[in-house]
Each structure stands twice: as structure tokens, then as C-alpha cells.
Amino acid sequence: LKIVMPPKVFPVNSVKAMRGCIWLDQQARPAPDAPSPMVPFAAAVFEAYWAREEDISQDGVLAGICSQLGIDAPALLAAIGQPAIKDQLKANTEEVIRRGGFGSPTMFVGDDMYFGNDRLVLVCEAVLRRRPAP
């Protein structure tokens, strides 16, 4: 992925996109082991902002991403204004702060905190260490 640094819109308000991720992750999946629709949405939002310099704070940009992915854009845009979705994002943010997180991406494996995409190899190793032996 080509990252434009700094993008034209910097900093950007990503609250709507984060709320969209929360709502999508709560949606029913076609099978219990099916991935969350949040994953492709988050990847598309990341690419829209960092590679194409789109203003992801705008409803039209988020609606376009939804259309590309087959996500019901009006439903997502309505959901991100719901108090329950707003409250969940606040709770998630408060939990990260309480646990010592200070930016994005902050990832936890148990109580171990990892910060930054460059730590994904370490996150993977930590997850694999926690798996039960075959």
C-alpha cells in the first residue's frame, strides 16, 4: 500500500469510521466461523485515507466504501449515530487508556500490550504461544 504522508486531510476525525467498525462487528455472520464484515471495512477505510487521501470523516466517503463492499450504507450511517454505538466506542477508548494504551494501533494479547503495525509479528507470536498444544 502506497502511503501518502502527510495526507491532505490531516489530522482526520476517524470517529465515524470507528463507530462503523463497532456496528459491523456486531452484525450477524453467515456462519459462526465467518469473519467479521468489520475487517474489510477497516482495511478499505485505511486505504481510502492513507493511499487516496479521502476525508473519512465525511458520510459520502464512508457510504462509497460501504457500496464497494456490499454494506448497507444507510444502515451503517444510521447506526453510527445510535447512543449504544457511541457508548461502546467510549468504553473501548476508556479501556485502552486504563490499560496503558496511548495510540493506534494498540493491541493486547492477554495483559501484554503492543503498539504499532511493526509489532504484528510479535502479536502473532504471542497469540501462538497462548494456543493450547495439539
Phi, psi and chi 1 to 4 in degrees:
 res  aa     phi    psi   chi1   chi2   chi3   chi4
   1 LEU       -  125.6  176.8   65.1      -      -
   2 LYS   -78.7  122.4  176.8 -171.1  154.1 -138.4
   3 ILE  -104.8  126.7  -66.6  179.8      -      -
   4 VAL   -91.5  123.7  177.5      -      -      -
   5 MET  -132.0  125.1 -168.0   55.9  161.2      -
   6 PRO   -80.4  150.3   29.6  -31.9      -      -
   7 PRO   -67.2  161.9    3.0   -0.7      -      -
   8 LYS   -57.1  -40.2  -74.5 -174.5 -114.9 -179.3
   9 VAL  -100.4   98.9  180.0      -      -      -
  10 PHE  -147.7  128.3 -173.6   81.8      -      -
  11 PRO   -74.8  164.0   27.5  -31.3      -      -
  12 VAL  -113.9  148.9   70.7      -      -      -
  13 ASN   -86.6  108.2 -176.1  -22.2      -      -
  14 SER   -98.3   11.5   59.4      -      -      -
  15 VAL   -58.5  -45.2  169.0      -      -      -
  16 LYS   -62.6  -41.3  -69.8  178.9  178.9 -178.8
  17 ALA   -64.6  -40.4      -      -      -      -
  18 MET   -65.9  -40.6  -69.6 -173.6  -71.5      -
  19 ARG   -64.0  -37.8  -70.5  178.9 -170.5  161.1
  20 GLY   -60.5  -39.6      -      -      -      -
  21 CYS   -62.1  -42.7  -73.7      -      -      -
  22 ILE   -62.2  -48.0  -70.7  170.0      -      -
  23 TRP   -61.8  -45.9  179.3   73.8      -      -
  24 LEU   -62.5  -37.8  -74.7  166.1      -      -
  25 ASP   -68.2  -19.8 -160.6   43.3      -      -
  26 GLN   -88.2   -7.5  -65.4  174.0   -8.2      -
  27 GLN   -74.2  150.0  -61.2  -49.2  -64.6      -
  28 ALA   -62.7  144.2      -      -      -      -
  29 ARG  -107.1  150.1  -63.3 -177.5  176.3  117.2
  30 PRO   -64.1  -25.1   15.2  -22.5      -      -
  31 ALA  -145.0  152.2      -      -      -      -
  32 PRO   -56.5  -31.7  -22.0   29.8      -      -
  33 ASP   -96.4    6.4   59.6  -18.4      -      -
  34 ALA   -70.3  143.6      -      -      -      -
  35 PRO   -69.0  156.0   22.8  -29.4      -      -
  36 SER   -68.9  140.6  168.1      -      -      -
  37 PRO   -66.4   -9.5   21.8  -29.1      -      -
  38 MET   -66.0  -33.2  179.2  -93.0  -62.3      -
  39 VAL   -63.1  -53.9  174.7      -      -      -
  40 PRO   -65.6  -30.8   14.5  -22.5      -      -
  41 PHE   -64.5  -48.3  177.2   78.0      -      -
  42 ALA   -60.4  -42.3      -      -      -      -
  43 ALA   -63.8  -41.3      -      -      -      -
  44 ALA   -68.0  -37.9      -      -      -      -
  45 VAL   -65.1  -43.4  167.4      -      -      -
  46 PHE   -57.8  -48.5 -175.3   90.2      -      -
  47 GLU   -66.2  -41.0 -174.1  172.0  -14.2      -
  48 ALA   -59.0  -42.3      -      -      -      -
  49 TYR   -77.5  -54.6  179.6   65.8      -      -
  50 TRP   -79.8  -29.3  -71.0  104.7      -      -
  51 ALA  -100.1  -38.3      -      -      -      -
  52 ARG  -104.6   -2.7  -63.9 -168.5  -52.8  -88.3
  53 GLU    58.7   36.5  -59.3 -177.8   89.4      -
  54 GLU   -84.3  148.6  -64.3  177.3   19.1      -
  55 ASP   -84.6   94.8 -175.3   -9.0      -      -
  56 ILE   -72.1    0.7   59.6  168.8      -      -
  57 SER   -83.1   -9.1   71.3      -      -      -
  58 GLN   -92.6  133.2  -61.1  -59.3  -52.1      -
  59 ASP   -56.4  -39.2  -69.5   -6.5      -      -
  60 GLY   -62.5  -37.3      -      -      -      -
  61 VAL   -67.3  -45.9  170.9      -      -      -
  62 LEU   -64.2  -38.7  -65.0  177.0      -      -
  63 ALA   -63.5  -39.6      -      -      -      -
  64 GLY   -63.1  -40.3      -      -      -      -
  65 ILE   -63.7  -44.4  -69.4  167.9      -      -
  66 CYS   -58.0  -45.4  -72.1      -      -      -
  67 SER   -60.5  -41.2  -65.0      -      -      -
  68 GLN   -61.2  -31.4  -68.0  170.2   -1.0      -
  69 LEU  -101.1   -0.4  -60.8  173.0      -      -
  70 GLY    75.2   25.2      -      -      -      -
  71 ILE   -95.2  140.1  -65.0  168.6      -      -
  72 ASP   -69.6   99.1 -177.4  -16.6      -      -
  73 ALA   -61.1  -47.2      -      -      -      -
  74 PRO   -59.8  -36.5  -26.2   35.6      -      -
  75 ALA   -66.6  -42.7      -      -      -      -
  76 LEU   -64.3  -45.6  179.9  132.0      -      -
  77 LEU   -65.1  -33.2  -67.0  173.1      -      -
  78 ALA   -70.9  -40.9      -      -      -      -
  79 ALA   -65.1  -36.7      -      -      -      -
  80 ILE   -69.6  -10.3   63.6  176.4      -      -
  81 GLY   -96.3   -3.7      -      -      -      -
  82 GLN   -73.5  137.7  -65.2  174.8   -5.8      -
  83 PRO   -55.0  -37.5  -27.0   35.2      -      -
  84 ALA   -63.8  -38.8      -      -      -      -
  85 ILE   -70.0  -43.2  -62.4  -62.6      -      -
  86 LYS   -60.1  -44.3  -69.2  178.7  176.9 -176.5
  87 ASP   -64.3  -36.8  -68.9  -15.1      -      -
  88 GLN   -66.3  -40.9 -174.1   61.6   58.2      -
  89 LEU   -63.7  -41.3  179.2   57.0      -      -
  90 LYS   -61.3  -44.2  -72.8  177.2 -169.8  171.7
  91 ALA   -63.4  -43.1      -      -      -      -
  92 ASN   -60.7  -44.4  -68.4   -4.7      -      -
  93 THR   -64.0  -43.9  -57.8      -      -      -
  94 GLU   -62.9  -37.8  -71.1  167.7   -0.4      -
  95 GLU   -65.2  -44.1  178.8 -176.5   -5.3      -
  96 VAL   -60.7  -44.4  168.3      -      -      -
  97 ILE   -62.7  -44.9  -67.8  167.7      -      -
  98 ARG   -59.5  -35.0 -179.4 -177.8   52.9   74.3
  99 ARG   -86.5    1.4  -65.5  179.0   75.8 -178.9
 100 GLY   100.0    4.0      -      -      -      -
 101 GLY   -68.2  152.1      -      -      -      -
 102 PHE  -141.9    5.1   52.0   87.4      -      -
 103 GLY  -175.6 -169.9      -      -      -      -
 104 SER  -129.7  133.3 -179.7      -      -      -
 105 PRO   -90.6  133.7   31.9  -33.7      -      -
 106 THR  -109.9  128.1  -63.6      -      -      -
 107 MET  -125.8  144.0  -61.4  155.8  -81.9      -
 108 PHE  -120.4  137.4  -69.0   92.3      -      -
 109 VAL  -121.2  104.2  179.2      -      -      -
 110 GLY    65.2 -126.3      -      -      -      -
 111 ASP   -96.0   -3.4  -70.2  -29.9      -      -
 112 ASP   -81.1  127.7  -64.2  -27.3      -      -
 113 MET  -103.5  139.1 -179.1  176.0   68.7      -
 114 TYR  -127.9  138.3  -59.1   88.1      -      -
 115 PHE  -126.0  126.9  175.3   75.5      -      -
 116 GLY   103.1  145.3      -      -      -      -
 117 ASN   -61.4  -26.4  -74.3  -22.2      -      -
 118 ASP   -71.0   -4.3   58.4  -27.4      -      -
 119 ARG  -100.6    4.8  -58.6  -64.4 -170.0 -104.9
 120 LEU   -60.9  -33.0  -71.1  174.9      -      -
 121 VAL   -63.0  -41.7  171.2      -      -      -
 122 LEU   -67.4  -38.3  -61.2  174.9      -      -
 123 VAL   -61.7  -45.5  170.5      -      -      -
 124 CYS   -59.1  -46.1 -177.4      -      -      -
 125 GLU   -62.5  -40.6  -70.8  178.3   18.3      -
 126 ALA   -64.8  -40.6      -      -      -      -
 127 VAL   -64.5  -45.2  168.0      -      -      -
 128 LEU   -63.4  -35.9  -68.1  174.7      -      -
 129 ARG   -64.6  -28.2  -81.5 -165.9  -51.8  -88.6
 130 ARG   -85.4  -12.1  -69.6  176.7  157.1  -93.0
 131 ARG   -69.1  142.6  -68.8  173.1   89.8 -177.0
 132 PRO   -65.6  146.6    3.3   -2.4      -      -
 133 ALA   -66.1  142.4      -      -      -      -
 134 PRO   -68.7      -   11.0  -12.0      -      -
